[in-house]
Amino acid sequence: MTEEPTRRKRAGGRAGMQVRAGTAAIDQMPWRIPVNPDRPTEPLDADGVQRVHKTAMRILRDIGIEFLNPEAVAILKQAGCIVNGTNVRMDEDFVMEMVARAPKTFTITPRNPDHEIIMGGKHMVFVNVSSPPNAWDMERGKRSGDFETFKEFMKLTQYFNCIHVAGGYPVEPIDIHPSVRHLDCLYEKLTLTDKVCHAYSLGAERVEDVMEMVRIAGGLSAEEFQAKPRMYTNINSVSPLKHDFPMLDGAMRLARRGQPVVVTPFTLAGAMAPVTMSGAVALSIAEALAAVVLLQYINPGCPVAIGTFTSNVDMKSGAPAFGTPEYMRATQMTGQLVRFYGVPMRASGVCAANVPDGQAMWETSNSLWSAVQSGTNMVYHAAGWLEGGLIASPEKFIMDCEVLQMIQRYFEEATFATTEDDLAFDAIKEVGPNGHYFGVQHTQDRYQHAFYAPICSDWRNYEAWQLDGATWTQERAHRIYKQIIAEFEAPAMNGDHKEDLRRFVAKRKQEGGAPTDF
């Protein structure tokens, strides 16, 4: 086997920063898995947590969940659940017994083990925007997704160290036929990135193909692939109170092979869930637990996580709203429940804004900080999301990565350390009441690394900003995006593995890929 040449990298700017050879676009923070040092925000007291939990248990026991997959229904009937057609009911003791089998933490190892991620505990990883059908940028405006734009987002996903996971398609490439779209997309994802990737649970062929492609890209045997988590899927319930056929099928396939499944109900209060946030959270928890129970019965100890996508609608228009006070509280409350069940949690960095403007950033910041406050482990759509998930924007991707880096810096012990040097008594004594701190040795020793250094923000005063062209934030983000794409270098990949991957894609295309209705 031959290895493709490894690209040289050079250190740049702040100590420890790694920038691609010849890249001057930004000086970003190094790769790390952030650890959240803070206590979670807990709006519910202990009685409140129990009331939401007991309501979820009542839903599962007295109302039940519709499982629109005959195999899943048969498995749960065998497990002793009460089955009536597609309706499945289960009692609390059984639910808690199954949930207790799930691991509290797990790792996912992609083809580059240096980009392994940890799910659970205080660890927090960020995922690119996933699944919008449209794209928007400052040059081309809004348009349907295409393959070239998909590849651009894959390059941004690989480039940014604060993005840890190459999730779903950052934009849906509708110029590729659905029967083979997953083959082309995963080939590019696995060659343009070396980070953890995701399989859509949209039919057996797609799930099986992606698992096989991840195995091939990593040069793994079937046994090595199944020995530990290598990729994952995210499934959504069909709220209210349903799990559909393909998502359950894909989840069961991954669970049997020890690959993680994130279960994320999509509950919009006032539309697909009660208008009250505690009622919406209880419904969401019930739907998530029902799928977790199924997977733990199939393969005890298989890695799972519970996701939250509980927000509210605009009661004037019915449109989804994100980053609202209600969204933040629902995320925090879900965090309390998920910690009660002892599994990792997923949340999202979302907004309802149509372009990367002020609304986009305050709504996204609210979403991201509610993820921090809730003790979330995986943040979906952390960079690039617009229009409630209908648009992916590269400018928004850059702007969001600025916020993600700030969150990572906020987590660092340097921002709250209290050593003798940090308390700086001698420097305070030296400066006294009439001096300043610019010239003292304490500052000189630390000034290069003392504070967060932005990649897109402009901290100059108005006059300096105006003299330099008065460039607004999204324009600066656009320039950074274009420069990253122009200078992008794909990560090294074993040449034999890449050729094996190419042959697999060609073979599956010749076989017709996945069946479709057209």
N, C-alpha and C positions, 0 to 999 in steps of 0.2 A: 504494500500500500504506500502511496505517496502523499505527502502533505503539501498543500498549496503554500506558497511563501507566506510567512507571518509578516503582517504590516508593522513597520516600526512605529513606535509612538514616542512622543517627547513630553517631558514635564513642562508645564507652562503656568505662569502666574503664581497663584497662591500655592504653598507647599502641599504636595500630594495631589494636586490637580493633574488630570491626565487629559491631553488633547490629541486628536489624531495628527499624524504627521502632516505638516503643511496647512492645518486648519487654524484659521484666525477668527472664525465666526463668533465663538464665545469661549470663555474660560470657565468651565462648569465644575461643580463639585464632583468628587470621585464617587464611583460605585460603592454603595453600602446598603444593607438592609436596615432601614431606620428602626430605632427602638423608642417607643413612646414612654417617657418617664413619668407622665402625669397620672394622677388618679382620674378615672372616668367621671364625667358629669352624670349624676343620677337623679333625675327629676322624680322618680318613684321611690317611696319608702319601701321597707320590706313587705308590708301588707299590700302595697300597690302591685309589687312584682307578683305576689301570690294571687292577687285578684285577676291580673291579666293571664297568668299561667292557668288558673282554674277555669277561666272562660275558654281558653284554647282547648283545654281538656274536655270541657262540655261540648264544644263544637265537634271534636273528634268522636266523642261517645254518643251524642244524641242527634247530631245532624249528619255527620259523616262527610267524606270527601269523594267526589266522583273520580274514579281512576279509569280513563278511557283507553286502557290497554289490557286486553284479556289475560296476557301472561302475568301482569302485575296483580290483577284481581285474583287469579288462581293462586299465586304465591301467598297473598295476604289471607285468603280463605284457608289455605293449609296452615298458616300461622295461628289460626284461631280467631281471626277478625270476623265480625258480622257482615256478611255480604248480601246485598240485594241488587241484582243486576250489576251496574257499575258502581253503585254506592257502597263504600266501605266505612265501617265504624270500628273503633278500637278504644279500649279503656286505658286509663291513666297508667296503671301498673305495667301494662305491656309496652306502652309508649316509652316510659322512663327506663324500662329494662333495655329496650333497643337503643335508645339514645346514649345510655351509659356505655355501650360498646364502642362508640366513636372516639377516635383519638383527640386529645386536647390540642395537640400540635402535630404538624407533619412538615416535611420538606418536599419540594418538587425540583428535580434536577434535570435541566435541559442538556443539549449536546455540549455546551460549554459549562462544565461544573463550577466555574468561577461565578456563573450567574444563577446558581442555585438560590431558591427563595425559601423562607421559613414562613409557614402559616400557623398563627396561634400565638398565645402569650401576649407580650407587648410589642411584637414585631408588626410592621406596617409596610405593605408593598403597594405600589401604584401601577395601574394598568392603563394602556392607551384607550382612546375613544374607540368604541366598538359598535358596528352595525348601522350607522346612518346610511340612507339610500342616496343622499346628496352631499355635494361638497361646495364650499365657498372659499374664495380667496380674493384679494384686492385687485388682481389683474382680470380674473375671469368671471367673477361674481358667482351666483348660484347656478349649479348645473347638476345633472345626474352623475352618479359615481361611475368611474371608469378604471381600467386596469392600471394605467399610468399613474393616476392619482393614488390608487391603492398602494403602489410601490413607493411613492413619495412618503406616504405616512409610515410605511414599514421602515424606511430609512430614518425618519425622525424618531421612531420607536427605538431603533437600535442605537442611535446617536446619543440620546439623552440618558445619562446615568441615573437620573431620578425616575425613569420609567423602567420598571422591573419585569414586566410581563407583556408579551405580544398577544393581546387578547383576541377577540373576534375581528372580523374585517373592519378596519378603521373607516372604510367607505365601501359600499357594495359595488363591485365592478360589473355593471349590467351589460357591458359590451362582451362579456364572456358567457356562453350558454350555461344555465344552471346545472346541467348534467355533469359538466367538467370544471365548473368554477372552483370548487373546493380543491381540485388537483393543482390548478395553476396558482391559486392563492397560497396554498400551503407550501408549494415548491418555493415561491418567492419568500414567504415568511421564514422558512427554514434555511434559506441561503443568504438572505439579506439581514437576518438577525440570528443571534445565538442565545436568545432568551427563552424562558418558559412560554409555551404556546398552548392554544385552546382549540378544541374541536366543537363545532356546532352539533347539537343533538337533533339533527334534521334528517333522519333516515339512517338505516343500518349501514348502507354503503359508505356514506360520508364519514361516519364515526370510525368504521373499521379501516377505511383508507387513511384517515389522519393518524390513527394509532400506528399503522404500519409505516407511514412516512416518518413519524417521529422516531420509530425504532431504527429505520434505515439511516436517517440523518445522523443518529448517534452511534452508528456502528454496533448496535446491540443485538444480542441473541434474543429470542422470545422470552427465555427465562430471565435474562438481565432486565428486559423491559418491565416484566411483571414483578420483579423483585422489589421495586420501589417506585414511587410516583415520578413520572417523566413528563406528563402534560395533564390537562384537566378539561372538564366541560362545566358550563353553567346552564342550568335549566330554569325555566320560569313556569310557575303555575299559571293556569288560565283563571284568574280571579273573576268571580268568587267561587271557591270550593271545587276546582277541577284541576287535574293533571292530564295532559293530552298524551296521545299515543307515541309520537316520535321522541318527545323529550324523555319520557319514561324509558323507552327502548334504549336510547343512547346512554342514559344514566345507568341502567342495569348492565349494559355492556362494559362500561368503564369500571363499575364497581367490581364486577367479576374478575377484572384484571388488575385490581388494586390501584386504579387511577382515580384521582379526586373528583368529586362532584360538588359543585356549589349550587344550592337550592335557593332561588331568589323569587319569591312571589312579587308580582307587580300589582300593588294595591293602591289605587288612587281614592282617597277619602272623598265621599260624596258621589262617586261614580261606581267603581267596582268594589267598594268597601264602605263601611259605615262612615258617616260624616265626622264622627268623633275620633280623635287620634288613638285613644286607648282601644276603642272597638276595632279600628283599622289594624292596629298592631296585633291584637288578639287573633283576628282573622288571618293575618299574614303568618303569624307563628304557627297556627294550626296547619295551614297549607304546607309550610316548610317541614314541620315535624313529620307529617304524613309520609313525605318522600324519604326523609332520613330513616324512618322506621323500615320502609321497604328495603332500602339499600343495606341497612345493618342486618336485616334478617337474611338477605341473600349472601352477604359476605361480612360476617362480624369483624369489626375493626377497620373496615375500609374507610379511607379518609373522606370526610365530608365537611362542608361549611354551610352556615345559614346566612343568606343575604337579605338585606332590606331594600326595598324600593317603594317605601310607603311615603306618599306625598298627598297633596290635595289638588283639586281642580279649581279653576276660576269659576265661581258659581254664576257669573254673568254670561260666560261663553261656553263653559264646559271644557275649556282647554286645560291641559296639565300645567301645573305650576311647580317649580323646583327652587330649592334654596330659600324657601319660605320659613317663617318661624315654626310652622306646623311640621314641615319636613325635618327641621333640626331636632325638634322634640321627639318625633317619631323615631328618628335614628338613635338618639340617646336612649329612649325607652327600649328599643329593640336590643341595643347593646346590653342593657341590664338583663333582659330575658335570655339572650344567647350566652352570657356568662353563667347564668343559672343552669343552663343545659350543658355547659362545659365543652363547647365546640368553637372553632374559629368563626369569624364574622366577616361578611362582605358588605360594603356600602358603595356610594357613588359620588363622583364630582360632577354635578349636573346643573343645568340652568334652562330657562325658557327663552332667553334672548335670541334674536335672529342674526345678529352680527357681533363681532368681538368688541363690544362697547362697555360702558360703565355698568349697565345692568348685567351683562354677561359675567363680569368679574365679581360684582358683589354677590350675585346669586351663587356662582361657583365657589367663591370663598366661604360663603355660609355652608354650602354642602361639604366642602373639604374640611372645614373646622369642626363641623358636627361629626364627621368621621373620626377626627382626632379625639374629640370629647367623648365619643361612645366606645373607644377602645377597639375600633375597627382594625382588622388585620389585612384586608385586601380592598383597595379602593378602585372600583371600575370607573371608566370614562374620566380618568383623572386629568387628561389633557386632550383638548380638541373638540369638545362637545358643544353644539349649539342647537337652537330651535327644538328643545325637548327631545333631542336624539335624532332629528331628521337631517341635520347638517353636521359635517366634520369640517373644521377649518384649520389650516396650518398656522395661521397667525394666532388663533386662539390656543393652539397647541403650545406655541412658544410662550405666550403669556401665562398659561397655566403652569408650565414648567418653572417659571419664575416663582409662582406661589408654592409649588411643591418643594423647591429648593429652600425657600424661606421656612417652610414647615420642618424640613430636615435640620436646618440650622437651629431653629427654635428648640429641637429635641436635644441638641448637643450640650454636654455638661458645661462647656465653656460659658454658656449663657447664664448659668446660675451657680457656678462654682463658688465656694467660700473658703478657699485656702488662704493662708497668710498673704501670699502674693496677690491673690484676687481681691482681698479686702483692702489692700493698697494703703495701709496706715502711713508707712514711711513717705509715700508719694504725697499724700494729703498734708503731712507735716511739712514736707519740703516746699510745696507750692504756697501753703498758707492761704490767707484771705485776699491777697492782692495779685497773685500770679495766674498762670494758666498751665495747662497740662501738655501742651503740644511738644514742648522741648524737654520735658523731664525724661530720665532714663527709663522709667517704668513704661512710659508711652512708646519711646523709641524701640524698646525691646519687643513690643507687641503690635505696633500699628498695622503691620502688613496683614495680620490675620485676626485682628481684634473683632471685626464686624463682618456681617454678611456683605458680599460684593455682588451687585446685581448683574444679570445678563441682559435685561431688556429695559429696566427702569432707568430714568434719567433724573439724577438728583441735583443737577445744576439749577441756578436761579433762572428766572424768566428771561432776563436779557441774554445770558449766555446761551440758553436754549434757542432763543429767537435768532441770534446771530449765526447759529449753527444749522439753520434751516427750519426751525420750528416743527420738527418731526414729531407727529403724534405716536402714541404707543403702538398702535396696530401697524403703522408704517415701519417702525423699527423692527417689530416682530416679523414683518414681511421680508425685510432685508436679511434678517438672520436666517429665516427659513430658506430663502433662495440660496444663500451662501452655503448652508449645510448640505443642501441637495447637490449643489455644484461640486462640492469637495468630498462627498461621501465615498467611503471605501468599505466594501462589504467585509464582514469578519472572516477570518480564515476558516476553511472547511476541508476536511480530508477529501482528496480528489476522488478516491474510490467510492466513498460514501455519496458524494455529489453525483457521480455517474450512475450509481445504483438507484439513487432517487429519481434521476432523469428517466431511466429505463422503466421504473415502476409507473411513473406518471404516463409515459407513452403507452405502456401496456394497458393501463386502466382506461385511458382515452379510447384506445382501439376497441376495448370491450364495451364502451358506451358510458362509462362513468356511473352516475347515479340516475335512477329512473325519474322522469319528470312528466308532467301533464302536457308538455308541448315540446 
